[in-house]
Amino acid sequence: MVKKDYNETMMFKLPKENLKEPKEILFSVFEALKEKGYDPINQIIGYILSGDPTYITSYNNARSIIRKVERDELLEEILRSYLEKEE
């Protein structure tokens, strides 16, 4: 019988194909909001500032998708993209 060392830290990692980048998530949610007739910019800003998921439509699973990434990561992606375009 093999003894397990419970003092050792285990690492759990999801396969890369199951993870979406914040940029992909933003575009996906943007499109869902646009298709439903919302102003995507205002809705995403409302979500980022408040944390209230009801700013995001559930259409095309957008609400579930956006909650898979932290709001600060979304803001970081937006800022990085903006500043890189300005260089």
HURA-V734925 format. One record per helix or strand of 3 or more residues. SS is the DSSP state (H for helix, E for strand). FROM is the first residue (numbers start at 1). TO is the last residue. If there is no record, write none. Layout:
BEGIN
ss from to
SS FROM TO
SS FROM TO
END
This chain:
BEGIN
ss from to
H 16 18
H 22 35
H 40 50
H 53 55
H 59 66
H 71 86
END
